[in-house]
Amino acid sequence: VQLQASGGGLVQAGGSLSISCVASGLIYSDNSIRWHRQAPGNQRGLVAAISNGGTTYYANSVKGRFTVSRDNTKNTVYLQMNNLKPEDTAVYYCNLWQRDMDYWGKGTQVTVSS
């Protein structure tokens, strides 16, 4: 299984950005995909998650601003980020969990300027 995240970039505070994660390889229907982020000097933390059935989870810090969605026909998960804040600056990683296995992709950098 391979995961490829893309869509990161530089945006001003208050702006929006959408990042995506494409999964390839042997993907089972019973999976969940998570977005994590890691800022310099900080531990990696869970931002949002979505099950194959569409159940979502958000960290308190992004509730109401971020929306996670998925297109199972394309094995793609999206993270729409609105009202971005400088503290959202981090490398964002997608992670797929299925059949007790965790798979990680390389991250995509999101930088929010004040």
Buried (B, 14 or more C-beta within 10 A) or exposed (E): BEBBBEBBEEBEBEEEBEBBBBBEEEBEEEBBBBBBBBBEEEEBEEBBBBBBEEEBBBBEEBEEBBBBBBEEEEBBBBBBBBEBBEEBBBBBBBBBBBEEEEBBBEBBEBBBEE
